[in-house]
Amino acid sequence: MRRSAWRFLFFSADIRNRLLLSIMLLILYRLVAHVPVPGVNRDAIAGVLGGQGQTLFGLLDLLSGGTVSNFSVLAMGVYPYITAQIILQLVTPLIPALQRRMEEDPREGRKWMEKWTYYLAVPMAALNAIGQIRLFQQYAIGQGESVLTYQLGLNLSTFTTILSMTAGTMFAIWLGELISEYGIRNQGLSLIIFAGIVSRIPSNLGQILVDQEQRGSLLLFVLLIMIVTIFAIVFVQEGRRNVPVMYPGRRVGHRMSMPVKGTLPLMVNMAGMIPLIFAQSLLTFPAVVAQFFIGSANATVQNIAVWLQNTFGGISNTYWVLYFLFVVGFTFFYTDVLFAQQNYGENLKRSGAQVPGVTKGVATQRYLTRVLRRITLPGAVFLGIVAVMPFLVGLVWPVGGKNTGLLLVSSAGLLIVVGVIRDVYRSIEAELKLRGYDQALLVR
């Protein structure tokens, strides 16, 4: 009878120390998340998040771990770093010199990528801080308030606010790197986002229980939606298409072994959460630009700016339709970029392997790309549905007269939570097997 190796989790001092260190660093992150940015009116921030800006800042609050609602020094979380990472991944295939660097020496290429991701994250954090402050300020002015206790401009107070927010982002990235190196391996940034999402469950639960008349039925409805969404996420994320591959036989002494039949698993959803970030960033960009022209003296320019802000600010139904289409499109785009970088056709050719009935090399890559695009379609549509889930729930059960429903954890947040739990589980299981606590060997 097999017994789980997980019961030996705390028997290994190394694994135990890594888990405890990860938990301590996450607690530290949540404590720092309550340190306010100097010169910010948090009551005005709360008013913006509870008003028309609720949807617009939803994903930013999600990726920052709920710190946007507090407008703390960690208000941007690790979002600038993720954006910098995505930009470099997209730029690399477009520049032949960078592509050659990654192909010739993948290890050095990864080091170069990590170094420049840090360099790019700093200016992006500063620009993101400026844009975030101005966007909040625009919504607050519409409510007759100001998110700043001073006049935004070229002064010491503005510099202090932007510097503290940028430093907070780099501190969050540093904590994530510490977790990845000394805690749970390669899961630092994911765990920071995960901790922020989970920490918002009590407040969301409190909002549901505020309604004295419908709190029981509403809570049951929300839990049902969560269970169904989690099941769908696990089902789709674990989906694979196993492409048959024949590996050549090997010479052992004077004998030649027979060719070995294997499979190459292609994921239904290779892009993960990235398309949602792409789509949200691109859709909110017009709203960010429009807020600079809201106070224009030209009536036509002002009307256009107001229309852009209403359309791309998450208020109108058009926004959700565009969000769905953008997520589906970016899923195909990002999957193609990732798959082209991995270059399975050339790698299989080098190892002597071949897909039966397909010529080696470029023809194999084209064949695998066609297969991947076909299986990506259901994954892309699923991600699109996940992205607009708050709107769909709002159609069935609107909250406060809005077109968005209330969830304990947003559907996009559930996608992250399920993915992180799955990756952490596999990481810890690999550590246990590495130390001899293999479930297959634990036989009574």
Beta strands, then each sheet from edge to edge (+ up, - down):
strand 1: 240-247
strand 2: 251-252
strand 3: 255-256
strand 4: 260-267
sheet 1: 1+ 4-
sheet 2: 2+ 3-
end
